Amino acid sequence: MPKSSSSPDRIGVFRALQLGDLLCASPALRALRRANPHARILLIGLPWARSLPSYYPGELDGFIEFPGYPGLKEREPDLRALPAFLSRVQEERFELMIQLHGNGVITNPLVSLFGAKRTAGYYQPGQHCPCFETFLPYPDETSEVWRHLRLMEHLGFPPDSDRLSFTIPEEERRLGDRLLEEARVREPYVCLHPGTRAAWRCWPPEAYAALGDALSADGYTVLFTGSPAERPLASDIIGRMRRPATNLAGKTARLGLLAAILAGARLLVCGDTGVSHLACALGTASVVIFMRSEREGWPPSDRKNHRVVSDIRGVPPERVFTEARELLEAAPYPPSETADARVALSH
């Protein structure tokens, strides 16, 4: 916003996307709050994100569910719910609505219906720009985190850092401890998260099995996390392993509970999916496997504690294990006393 403008009291943020998308926007939300400490800030997002204000109590004050819209692929639009949604948003009388949902070709006309006094965001060059003062041309080559921080800077909301953030409520920390206790998980443990939203992003089950055996032989308890729909995949991988592992997939569907488990892990190994960004926000070391060029995803910016492994020809378990062992050895932890001989990385 121009420096001469007063600080808005009611701010809306439209970002109806998935977990990784919202985590990448957390530095921008933090900058927004720092510059507007007394404003009421609401997130407009998909149903899954209803609990997000509890994980960002300092940045978000509430949530409005977005029913979808033609042309936006994140959910099947419920057109009958659209009039009530628009009325609900307009009732808030937002002074500033920030469009953080892509290049604006579809979303800028939609956001203009929200009735905010001013709107801001990105626009696609060659397309209509709602306001040259508060909108910027969409930068294709910028990282997702800095794309939003650049917009915050333009609006007069300077960032403090590009660090991802996530707060685990104390209740869900206790639930995480209880789940680990009930599953008789011994420390130190590592998490393998084999599922992704797109099948082509998934590393093969036999590769996860070989990696799990190698990590187990190094003295680490191996946990599998994921959604209820991903539990059969985790069970299949465990069935291929020679050594024991614990299947928590389906039991960690609650976001804060998953975060509590990850926060105690020595390492996460996963594909190009939202949980990789959660590990970054929590400070848990990770190896992220990209089954195609990493440019097609959003790799972590901290390559010291978060390693990216990518090869269009396929990623072998040996390569992932090398990265995993380097990360684990960088912060040594006493190995399990029951650890025995090392196993090969192939069956």
C-alpha positions as CSV (number, residue, x, y, z in Angstrom):
1,M,0.0,0.0,0.0
2,P,1.2,3.5,-0.6
3,K,3.0,4.9,2.5
4,S,0.4,7.7,2.7
5,S,-2.5,5.2,3.1
6,S,-3.6,4.3,6.6
7,S,-3.2,0.8,7.8
8,P,-6.2,-1.3,6.9
9,D,-8.3,-2.7,9.8
10,R,-9.8,-5.6,7.9
11,I,-7.7,-7.7,5.5
12,G,-8.6,-10.8,3.5
13,V,-6.1,-13.2,1.9
14,F,-7.4,-15.4,-0.9
15,R,-5.3,-18.6,-1.3
16,A,-7.5,-21.6,-1.9
17,L,-4.7,-24.1,-2.4
18,Q,-3.1,-27.1,-0.7
19,L,-0.8,-27.5,2.3
20,G,2.5,-26.8,0.6
21,D,1.1,-23.7,-1.0
22,L,-0.1,-22.3,2.3
23,L,3.2,-23.1,4.0
24,C,5.1,-21.3,1.3
25,A,3.0,-18.3,2.0
26,S,3.7,-18.2,5.7
27,P,6.6,-15.7,5.5
28,A,4.2,-13.4,3.6
29,L,1.5,-13.8,6.2
30,R,4.1,-13.0,8.9
31,A,5.1,-9.8,7.1
32,L,1.5,-8.8,6.6
33,R,0.9,-9.2,10.4
34,R,4.0,-7.4,11.4
35,A,3.0,-4.4,9.3
36,N,-0.7,-4.5,10.5
37,P,-0.6,-5.7,14.1
38,H,-4.1,-4.7,14.9
39,A,-5.9,-5.7,11.7
40,R,-8.4,-8.5,11.5
41,I,-6.9,-10.9,8.9
42,L,-9.0,-13.7,7.4
43,L,-7.9,-16.5,5.1
44,I,-10.2,-17.5,2.3
45,G,-9.3,-21.1,1.4
46,L,-10.3,-24.7,0.8
47,P,-12.2,-26.7,3.5
48,W,-9.1,-28.6,4.6
49,A,-7.6,-25.2,5.7
50,R,-10.3,-24.4,8.2
51,S,-8.0,-25.2,11.1
52,L,-5.1,-23.2,9.8
53,P,-5.7,-20.2,12.0
54,S,-5.0,-22.4,15.0
55,Y,-1.5,-23.1,13.5
56,Y,-0.9,-19.4,12.7
57,P,-2.5,-17.7,15.8
58,G,-0.2,-14.7,15.4
59,E,-1.0,-14.2,11.7
60,L,-4.6,-15.3,11.1
61,D,-7.8,-14.3,12.9
62,G,-10.3,-16.5,11.1
63,F,-11.3,-18.4,8.0
64,I,-13.9,-18.4,5.3
65,E,-14.5,-21.5,3.2
66,F,-14.2,-21.1,-0.6
67,P,-16.7,-23.2,-2.5
68,G,-14.7,-23.3,-5.7
69,Y,-15.1,-21.5,-9.0
70,P,-15.1,-22.5,-12.7
71,G,-11.6,-22.8,-14.1
72,L,-9.9,-23.3,-10.7
73,K,-8.9,-27.0,-10.4
74,E,-8.4,-27.3,-6.7
75,R,-12.0,-28.3,-6.0
76,E,-15.1,-29.0,-7.9
77,P,-17.1,-25.8,-7.7
78,D,-20.3,-25.7,-5.8
79,L,-22.1,-23.0,-7.8
80,R,-25.2,-23.1,-5.6
81,A,-23.0,-22.1,-2.6
82,L,-21.3,-19.2,-4.5
83,P,-23.9,-16.5,-3.8
84,A,-23.9,-17.2,-0.1
85,F,-20.1,-17.2,-0.1
86,L,-19.9,-13.8,-1.9
87,S,-22.4,-12.4,0.6
88,R,-20.4,-13.7,3.5
89,V,-17.2,-12.2,2.1
90,Q,-18.8,-8.9,1.3
91,E,-20.3,-8.7,4.8
92,E,-16.7,-8.4,6.2
93,R,-16.3,-5.1,4.3
94,F,-12.6,-5.8,3.8
95,E,-10.4,-2.7,3.3
96,L,-7.8,-4.8,1.6
97,M,-8.1,-8.1,-0.2
98,I,-4.8,-9.7,-1.3
99,Q,-5.0,-12.2,-4.2
100,L,-2.3,-14.8,-3.4
101,H,-3.7,-17.4,-5.9
102,G,-1.7,-17.4,-9.0
103,N,-1.3,-15.0,-11.9
104,G,-4.8,-13.6,-11.6
105,V,-6.2,-14.5,-15.0
106,I,-9.2,-16.3,-13.3
107,T,-8.8,-15.1,-9.8
108,N,-8.6,-11.3,-10.2
109,P,-12.1,-11.0,-11.7
110,L,-13.3,-13.3,-8.9
111,V,-11.6,-11.3,-6.2
112,S,-13.2,-8.1,-7.6
113,L,-16.6,-9.6,-6.5
114,F,-15.5,-9.7,-2.9
115,G,-16.4,-6.1,-2.4
116,A,-13.1,-5.0,-0.8
117,K,-12.2,-1.3,-0.8
118,R,-8.8,-2.1,-2.4
119,T,-7.4,-5.3,-3.9
120,A,-3.8,-6.3,-4.5
121,G,-1.9,-9.2,-6.1
122,Y,-0.4,-10.3,-9.4
123,Y,-1.6,-10.0,-12.9
124,Q,-0.5,-11.7,-16.1
125,P,1.2,-9.3,-18.5
126,G,-1.1,-8.8,-21.5
127,Q,-4.2,-9.3,-19.3
128,H,-6.3,-6.8,-17.4
129,C,-4.5,-5.2,-14.4
130,P,-7.1,-4.2,-11.7
131,C,-4.8,-1.5,-10.2
132,F,-1.2,-0.7,-11.3
133,E,-0.5,0.7,-7.9
134,T,-1.2,-2.5,-5.9
135,F,-0.7,-5.2,-8.6
136,L,2.6,-6.5,-10.0
137,P,3.3,-8.5,-13.2
138,Y,3.4,-12.2,-12.3
139,P,7.0,-13.4,-12.0
140,D,7.3,-17.0,-13.4
141,E,10.9,-17.5,-12.4
142,T,10.8,-16.4,-8.8
143,S,10.5,-19.0,-6.0
144,E,7.1,-19.4,-4.5
145,V,8.1,-18.0,-1.2
146,W,9.7,-14.9,-2.6
147,R,6.9,-14.3,-5.1
148,H,4.7,-13.5,-2.2
149,L,7.3,-11.6,-0.2
150,R,8.0,-9.4,-3.2
151,L,4.3,-8.5,-3.3
152,M,4.4,-7.7,0.5
153,E,7.4,-5.4,-0.1
154,H,5.6,-3.7,-2.9
155,L,2.6,-3.1,-0.6
156,G,4.8,-1.6,2.1
157,F,4.9,-4.7,4.3
158,P,8.7,-5.7,4.5
159,P,9.5,-9.3,5.4
160,D,11.6,-10.3,8.4
161,S,12.9,-13.4,6.6
162,D,11.9,-16.1,4.2
163,R,11.7,-18.8,6.9
164,L,8.7,-21.0,6.8
165,S,6.8,-21.2,10.1
166,F,4.2,-23.5,11.7
167,T,2.9,-23.5,15.3
168,I,1.9,-26.9,16.9
169,P,-0.8,-26.4,19.5
170,E,0.1,-27.9,22.9
171,E,-2.9,-30.3,22.7
172,E,-1.7,-31.8,19.5
173,R,1.8,-32.1,20.9
174,R,0.4,-34.2,23.7
175,L,-1.6,-36.3,21.2
176,G,1.6,-36.9,19.2
177,D,3.4,-38.1,22.3
178,R,0.5,-40.4,23.1
179,L,0.5,-41.8,19.6
180,L,4.2,-42.6,19.7
181,E,3.8,-44.2,23.1
182,E,0.9,-46.3,22.0
183,A,2.8,-47.4,18.9
184,R,5.8,-48.2,21.2
185,V,8.1,-46.1,19.0
186,R,11.7,-46.0,20.2
187,E,13.9,-43.0,19.6
188,P,15.6,-42.0,17.5
189,Y,13.1,-42.3,14.7
190,V,12.9,-41.3,11.1
191,C,9.7,-40.7,9.0
192,L,9.1,-41.9,5.5
193,H,6.1,-40.3,3.8
194,P,5.7,-42.2,0.5
195,G,2.4,-40.7,-0.8
196,T,1.9,-37.6,-2.9
197,R,-1.1,-36.0,-4.6
198,A,0.1,-37.0,-8.1
199,A,1.0,-40.6,-8.8
200,W,4.0,-39.6,-11.0
201,R,5.6,-38.0,-8.0
202,C,5.7,-41.2,-6.0
203,W,9.0,-43.0,-5.5
204,P,8.6,-46.8,-6.1
205,P,7.5,-48.9,-3.1
206,E,10.6,-51.2,-3.4
207,A,12.9,-48.2,-3.2
208,Y,11.2,-47.0,0.0
209,A,11.5,-50.5,1.4
210,A,15.2,-50.7,0.7
211,L,15.8,-47.3,2.2
212,G,13.7,-48.2,5.3
213,D,15.8,-51.4,5.8
214,A,19.0,-49.4,5.6
215,L,17.9,-46.8,8.0
216,S,16.6,-49.4,10.4
217,A,19.9,-51.2,10.2
218,D,21.6,-47.9,11.1
219,G,19.7,-48.0,14.4
220,Y,16.7,-45.8,13.6
221,T,13.1,-46.7,14.2
222,V,11.3,-46.3,10.8
223,L,7.8,-44.7,10.8
224,F,5.5,-44.3,7.9
225,T,3.2,-41.3,7.8
226,G,0.4,-40.3,5.5
227,S,-3.4,-39.9,5.0
228,P,-5.9,-42.7,5.5
229,A,-5.9,-43.2,1.7
230,E,-2.2,-43.8,1.8
231,R,-2.2,-46.4,4.5
232,P,-2.4,-49.3,2.0
233,L,0.7,-47.9,0.2
234,A,2.6,-47.8,3.5
235,S,1.5,-51.3,4.4
236,D,2.7,-52.5,1.0
237,I,6.1,-51.0,1.6
238,I,6.4,-52.5,5.1
239,G,5.5,-55.9,3.6
240,R,8.5,-55.6,1.3
241,M,10.9,-54.7,4.1
242,R,13.1,-57.3,5.8
243,R,13.1,-55.3,9.1
244,P,10.3,-54.0,11.2
245,A,8.7,-50.6,10.7
246,T,5.6,-48.8,12.2
247,N,2.7,-47.7,10.0
248,L,1.2,-44.4,11.3
249,A,-0.4,-43.5,7.9
250,G,-4.0,-42.7,8.5
251,K,-3.3,-41.9,12.2
252,T,-1.5,-38.7,11.3
253,A,-4.2,-37.2,9.0
254,R,-4.7,-34.3,11.5
255,L,-2.2,-31.6,10.4
256,G,-1.1,-30.6,13.9
257,L,-0.6,-34.3,14.9
258,L,1.4,-35.0,11.8
259,A,3.5,-31.9,12.6
260,A,4.1,-33.1,16.2
261,I,5.4,-36.5,14.9
262,L,7.6,-34.8,12.3
263,A,9.0,-32.3,14.9
264,G,10.4,-35.2,16.9
265,A,11.9,-37.0,13.9
266,R,15.6,-37.0,13.1
267,L,14.8,-37.0,9.4
268,L,11.9,-37.0,6.8
269,V,12.2,-38.7,3.4
270,C,9.3,-37.9,1.1
271,G,8.4,-36.9,-2.5
272,D,7.5,-33.5,-3.9
273,T,4.5,-32.9,-1.6
274,G,3.3,-30.5,1.1
275,V,4.8,-32.4,4.0
276,S,8.3,-31.5,2.7
277,H,7.5,-27.8,3.4
278,L,6.1,-28.8,6.8
279,A,9.5,-30.3,7.6
280,C,11.2,-27.0,6.6
281,A,8.8,-25.0,8.8
282,L,9.5,-27.3,11.8
283,G,13.3,-27.5,11.3
284,T,13.3,-31.2,10.7
285,A,16.0,-32.3,8.2
286,S,14.6,-33.9,5.0
287,V,15.5,-35.6,1.7
288,V,12.9,-34.6,-0.9
289,I,12.7,-36.9,-4.0
290,F,11.7,-35.2,-7.3
291,M,10.8,-37.8,-9.9
292,R,11.1,-35.1,-12.6
293,S,13.1,-31.9,-12.9
294,E,13.0,-30.0,-9.7
295,R,11.9,-27.0,-11.6
296,E,8.5,-28.6,-11.9
297,G,8.1,-28.5,-8.1
298,W,9.0,-26.2,-5.2
299,P,12.3,-27.4,-3.8
300,P,13.4,-26.2,-0.3
301,S,15.7,-23.2,-0.4
302,D,17.8,-24.5,2.6
303,R,19.9,-27.1,0.8
304,K,22.1,-27.7,3.9
305,N,19.3,-29.3,6.0
306,H,16.9,-30.2,3.2
307,R,18.4,-32.2,0.3
308,V,16.8,-32.5,-3.1
309,V,17.4,-35.6,-5.1
310,S,16.1,-35.5,-8.7
311,D,16.7,-37.6,-11.9
312,I,14.4,-38.1,-14.8
313,R,15.9,-41.6,-15.2
314,G,14.9,-42.6,-11.7
315,V,16.3,-42.1,-8.2
316,P,18.1,-45.2,-6.7
317,P,17.8,-45.9,-3.0
318,E,21.6,-45.7,-2.6
319,R,21.6,-42.1,-3.6
320,V,18.8,-41.2,-1.2
321,F,20.5,-43.1,1.6
322,T,23.8,-41.3,1.0
323,E,22.0,-37.9,1.5
324,A,20.0,-39.2,4.5
325,R,23.1,-40.6,6.3
326,E,25.0,-37.2,5.7
327,L,22.1,-35.3,7.4
328,L,21.8,-37.8,10.2
329,E,25.6,-37.8,10.9
330,A,25.6,-34.0,10.9
331,A,23.6,-34.1,14.2
332,P,24.6,-37.4,15.8
333,Y,22.2,-39.2,18.1
334,P,23.1,-42.3,20.1
335,P,22.1,-45.3,17.9
336,S,19.7,-48.0,19.1
337,E,21.4,-50.6,21.3
338,T,19.5,-53.3,19.3
339,A,21.0,-52.2,16.0
340,D,22.7,-55.2,14.3
341,A,24.5,-55.8,11.0
342,R,23.9,-53.4,8.1
343,V,21.7,-54.6,5.3
344,A,22.1,-54.1,1.6
345,L,20.2,-51.4,-0.2
346,S,18.6,-53.9,-2.7
347,H,16.5,-57.0,-2.1
